[in-house]
Every structure is written in structure tokens, then in C-alpha cells.
Amino acid sequence: MSADSDFRFSEEFEELKHVGREQPCSAADLPVNRPKNRFTNILPYDHSRYKLQPVDDEEGSDYINANYVPGHNSPREFIVTQGPLHCTRDDFWRMCWESGSRAIVMLTRCVEKGREKCDRYWPYDTRPVYYGDIAVTALNESRYPDWTVTELMLCRGAEQRVLKHFHFTTWPDFGVPDPPTTLARFVRAFRERCPPDSRPVVVHCSAGVGRSGTFITLDTALQQLANHAEFIDIFGMVHAMRRERVWMVQTEQQYICIHQCLVAVLEGQDMA
Ligand SMILES: CCOC(=O)C(CCNC(=O)OC(C)(C)C)(Cc1ccc(NS(=O)(=O)O)cc1)C(=O)OCC
């Protein structure tokens, strides 16, 4: 595929360009919801968007820029969303609570090259912080060279729940981790620590398309590999994801990185 400067990769990736783009995003386009979108051209398709429990008949109260996306284990394994904005971070926590999610995967830093890519939506220290009517408390934090895992306790009314925050901190926007196998090791670390239940995993980056799509595709492919699949159809996976959310796996380099990680795992190289 990589012969003639990745010619076959380019051809295959090009075929994905228009997949899903005919589908409507009418909720995202409502005037009341426009300020809730980080990027004007990264909008959730109506048919797969995550719906918050509406507040009375308040128009737009069910809206967040997020879509259900399939994984290896279920057709709605992931909820993929943009990096929360200051004005949508309470909605983000409401989504985490109402979906019953037990894990958040964050694939961007809050600030990259001087640009804000994501709001700092979780506490800096162990004091409880309220986001709407949800109190979030950091219980403990484990820092590694390329990622940090934080255990968060969420309280809403009399109920409380522990949720794990997996933050990959060295993935440049529009690019790939260096070396790409760092991503395969993060996916493995996530799977080893992710609660084994069937609840959705919330995944986000800045726009919630490029790095998020790359992470999910590799996670799905590595589980198929572990289950001794004879063929792993990366094109088919990205095609299926792009029907649910726009631009999933944004750049050709990210598309190639998925293949490189799979080869590295198959060859057992650099996966200590
Ligand atoms: C509103 C205008 O659109 C945009 O800002 C973005 C980014 C545009 N920049 C861009 O594509 O840069 C390169 C040419 C270097 C790749 C919004 C954006 C921002 C960050 C990402 N990464 S992610 O956080 O990993 O998803 C993806 C898209 C956009 O819409 O891109 C087209 C899909």
C-alpha cells in the first residue's frame, strides 16, 4: 500500500471522502444550538446524535455535539464528542452521567501551540467541583510519559459513581503520535483498565473527529486481532464510522498510522 509514496493508501482514503455527508444535521443548525459547536463545519448527524434528557420544553436542551459510534463490542460502544467548550462543559458532564459511561478518553491537550483546543472541564486538585448539579472529585492520578489516568467520583443527588479519565497528552493535532506505536500502547493500557461492562465510552479530542476516529479504529482492529480475525478491514471500519460522525480519521497520515500500529503489534515490535 505504501509503494509509490503511499499511492494505494491515498486512493483508498480518498474513497472515504463523501461517505455520510448527505445526512442532515438539523439540530446542530438550530440558532439556539450554534454556539454549542466548537467548529462550524464539524456538526453531528441527526440520526446518530447523543440526546441529553430535555429540560422541560426548552428548545435545544437535548443538544450536544456528540454521536454514537460503533466499536468491536457494540454498535453504540462509543459516544464521540468535541472537546467541551466552557459553555457546554455542564452538558458534557450531564452526557457522561445520563449515558452511564464509566470511562472518558481524551486525546488532545487543552492548549496546543497557544490555541485553546478543549476547556479544562475537570478539577485541578482533589477539591469537589460542581458542573451544573454534578459534583466531580478527583480521587487519584497516575502519570506516565504519554498519558495520565485519573479516577473521578461523580455525585448527582444521592447517587455517586466512579469514572476513569484516560488522557493521552502527546498527540499533535492533525498528526500522529511519535512513534506511532505509542498509540498502540495507550490503546492497550486503556483496554486493560477499562471497566469490562457494556456502558458507552466517551471519546473526545478537539473537534472529535481526527484523533478520536483513529483511536477507535485502532482499538477495534486490535480486539479483532486478539480474537484471531483472519481479515481486518480498516477501510470498512472507517466507512462505518463516517456514516455516524463526520471526518472520523481526518488525515491520510492518521489512516496510515492505524496500519503501521497493526503491523507493529503483529510483529511484536516495540510493544514492551
Ligand atoms: C471551521 C474550519 O475548520 C476547522 O477549523 C477544522 C480544522 C481545519 N484545519 C485543517 O484541516 O488543518 C489541516 C489542513 C492542517 C489538516 C476543524 C478541526 C480541528 C481539529 C481537528 N482535529 S481533531 O481534534 O483531532 O479532530 C479536526 C478538525 C476542520 O474542519 O478541518 C476539516 C475537517
The ligand as an SDF file (V2000), in Angstrom:
LIG
                    3D

 33 33  0  0  0  0  0  0  0  0999 V2000
  -14.0210   25.7510   10.8410 C   0  0  0  0  0  0  0  0  0  0  0  0
  -12.8770   25.4350    9.9220 C   0  0  0  0  0  0  0  0  0  0  0  0
  -12.4980   24.0260   10.0470 O   0  0  0  0  0  0  0  0  0  0  0  0
  -11.5700   23.7490   11.0020 C   0  0  0  0  0  0  0  0  0  0  0  0
  -11.1370   24.5380   11.7770 O   0  0  0  0  0  0  0  0  0  0  0  0
  -11.1260   22.3200   11.1390 C   0  0  0  0  0  0  0  0  0  0  0  0
   -9.6070   22.3210   11.0590 C   0  0  0  0  0  0  0  0  0  0  0  0
   -9.1430   22.9840    9.7720 C   0  0  0  0  0  0  0  0  0  0  0  0
   -7.7280   22.7840    9.6500 N   0  0  0  0  0  0  0  0  0  0  0  0
   -7.2110   21.7040    8.9880 C   0  0  0  0  0  0  0  0  0  0  0  0
   -7.9080   20.8430    8.4210 O   0  0  0  0  0  0  0  0  0  0  0  0
   -5.8400   21.6790    9.0450 O   0  0  0  0  0  0  0  0  0  0  0  0
   -5.0650   20.8240    8.1620 C   0  0  0  0  0  0  0  0  0  0  0  0
   -5.3100   21.2520    6.7070 C   0  0  0  0  0  0  0  0  0  0  0  0
   -3.6270   21.0520    8.5690 C   0  0  0  0  0  0  0  0  0  0  0  0
   -5.4470   19.3540    8.3700 C   0  0  0  0  0  0  0  0  0  0  0  0
  -11.6410   21.7810   12.4890 C   0  0  0  0  0  0  0  0  0  0  0  0
  -10.8230   20.6550   13.0530 C   0  0  0  0  0  0  0  0  0  0  0  0
   -9.9680   20.9120   14.1300 C   0  0  0  0  0  0  0  0  0  0  0  0
   -9.2100   19.8880   14.7030 C   0  0  0  0  0  0  0  0  0  0  0  0
   -9.3230   18.5910   14.1910 C   0  0  0  0  0  0  0  0  0  0  0  0
   -8.5660   17.5640   14.7650 N   0  0  0  0  0  0  0  0  0  0  0  0
   -9.1480   16.5720   15.9260 S   0  0  0  0  0  0  0  0  0  0  0  0
   -9.2890   17.3360   17.1710 O   0  0  0  0  0  0  0  0  0  0  0  0
   -8.1610   15.5030   16.0460 O   0  0  0  0  0  0  0  0  0  0  0  0
  -10.4690   16.0650   15.4660 O   0  0  0  0  0  0  0  0  0  0  0  0
  -10.1650   18.3050   13.1070 C   0  0  0  0  0  0  0  0  0  0  0  0
  -10.9180   19.3500   12.5440 C   0  0  0  0  0  0  0  0  0  0  0  0
  -11.7580   21.4570   10.0720 C   0  0  0  0  0  0  0  0  0  0  0  0
  -12.9390   21.4800    9.9720 O   0  0  0  0  0  0  0  0  0  0  0  0
  -10.9630   20.6160    9.3690 O   0  0  0  0  0  0  0  0  0  0  0  0
  -11.5670   19.8990    8.2770 C   0  0  0  0  0  0  0  0  0  0  0  0
  -12.0750   18.5630    8.7670 C   0  0  0  0  0  0  0  0  0  0  0  0
  1  2  1  0
  2  3  1  0
  3  4  1  0
  4  5  2  0
  4  6  1  0
  6  7  1  0
  6 17  1  0
  6 29  1  0
  7  8  1  0
  8  9  1  0
  9 10  1  0
 10 11  2  0
 10 12  1  0
 12 13  1  0
 13 14  1  0
 13 15  1  0
 13 16  1  0
 17 18  1  0
 18 19  1  0
 18 28  2  0
 19 20  2  0
 20 21  1  0
 21 22  1  0
 21 27  2  0
 22 23  1  0
 23 24  2  0
 23 25  2  0
 23 26  1  0
 27 28  1  0
 29 30  2  0
 29 31  1  0
 31 32  1  0
 32 33  1  0
M  END
$$$$
